[in-house]
Amino acid sequence: MNKRAVGSEYERKAAEYLEKQGYQILAKNYRCRFGEIDIIGKSDGYLCFIEVKYRSDSEHGFPSEAVDNRKQKRIVRTALTYMHFNNYPEDTPCRFDIVEILDNEYSLIKNAFEGIW
């Protein structure tokens, strides 16, 4: 299985995991000219932009460590575009979460980074 197929499979599993955690999934693989957001959902009154990261082992670090400052900025710009085109007000409570998958262990990191740049 190629990397994209593996990524798609784990994004699907992450969406199922999030639904079990009480998230309402609004979109998957949202793309615009600024980048992509794996999953967009709602939870606890927040509009959540969720990055999914998978690693088969921790030899090269934990999956969430791959969401560096550059990636965070890209996600924030993409989130702002999503909000604009879907008519969300600027003061909508938002959160940036990460679903970290290490082998088959799932961890949810709520509010993993701030969306102000």
ZAMARGU-4260 file (C-alpha; in steps of 0.2 Angstrom, whole numbers, plus 5000, padded with zeros to 4 digits):
<rodrens>
0) 5000/5000/5000 | 5007/5017/4995 | 5009/5032/5008 | 4994/5041/5002 | 4983/5025/5003
5) 4990/5022/5021 | 4986/5040/5026 | 4969/5039/5019 | 4965/5024/5029 | 4971/5031/5045
10) 4962/5047/5042 | 4946/5037/5040 | 4950/5027/5056 | 4954/5044/5065 | 4936/5051/5060
15) 4928/5035/5067 | 4938/5038/5083 | 4933/5056/5084 | 4915/5052/5082 | 4916/5040/5097
20) 4924/5054/5106 | 4908/5065/5103 | 4914/5075/5088 | 4902/5079/5073 | 4912/5077/5057
25) 4909/5091/5045 | 4922/5088/5031 | 4937/5077/5027 | 4952/5082/5017 | 4947/5100/5014
30) 4958/5108/5002 | 4961/5126/4996 | 4976/5135/4989 | 4984/5137/5006 | 4984/5118/5010
35) 4974/5104/5017 | 4965/5100/5033 | 4962/5081/5036 | 4946/5083/5047 | 4935/5097/5051
40) 4922/5094/5065 | 4913/5101/5080 | 4916/5097/5098 | 4911/5105/5114 | 4905/5121/5106
45) 4921/5123/5095 | 4924/5122/5077 | 4939/5110/5076 | 4952/5108/5063 | 4961/5091/5065
50) 4977/5085/5059 | 4980/5066/5058 | 4998/5060/5060 | 5002/5041/5060 | 5019/5032/5063
55) 5021/5014/5064 | 5034/5016/5078 | 5043/5031/5087 | 5060/5028/5080 | 5059/5045/5071
60) 5049/5053/5085 | 5031/5055/5089 | 5018/5058/5075 | 5013/5075/5083 | 5031/5081/5082
65) 5028/5082/5063 | 5016/5097/5065 | 5029/5110/5065 | 5027/5129/5064 | 5027/5129/5045
70) 5013/5116/5045 | 5003/5125/5059 | 5003/5141/5049 | 4997/5132/5033 | 4983/5124/5043
75) 4978/5141/5051 | 4977/5149/5034 | 4967/5135/5027 | 4955/5135/5042 | 4952/5154/5039
80) 4948/5150/5021 | 4936/5137/5026 | 4928/5148/5039 | 4926/5162/5026 | 4919/5151/5012
85) 4907/5143/5024 | 4901/5159/5032 | 4907/5157/5050 | 4909/5173/5059 | 4927/5178/5064
90) 4923/5176/5083 | 4918/5158/5080 | 4927/5148/5094 | 4940/5137/5086 | 4952/5124/5091
95) 4967/5115/5082 | 4968/5097/5087 | 4979/5082/5082 | 4975/5064/5082 | 4991/5055/5085
100) 4992/5037/5079 | 5007/5027/5085 | 5006/5009/5079 | 4987/5006/5083 | 4987/5018/5099
105) 4976/5033/5096 | 4979/5049/5106 | 4969/5065/5105 | 4978/5081/5108 | 4965/5095/5110
110) 4971/5113/5107 | 4988/5106/5101 | 4993/5124/5095 | 4986/5141/5094 | 4978/5149/5079
115) 4985/5166/5080 | 4999/5172/5069
</rodrens>
